[in-house]
Amino acid sequence: MPLRVVMSGAGLALMHPGTITDLIGLALGGPIHLWQRLRLRKAPA
């Protein structure tokens, strides 16, 4: 649940026009997105 809240905030920041909000959205969402992709790769099939 906490990751969903952070990702929702990142998505809202990316929707708001402006460079600063885009950077905030990427800083919040980017690491979580990468962590989830790496976690899924290591999961046994």
Secondary structure, 3 states (H helix, E strand, C coil): CHHHHHHHHHHHHHHCCCHHHHHHHHHHHHHHHHHHHHHHHHCCC
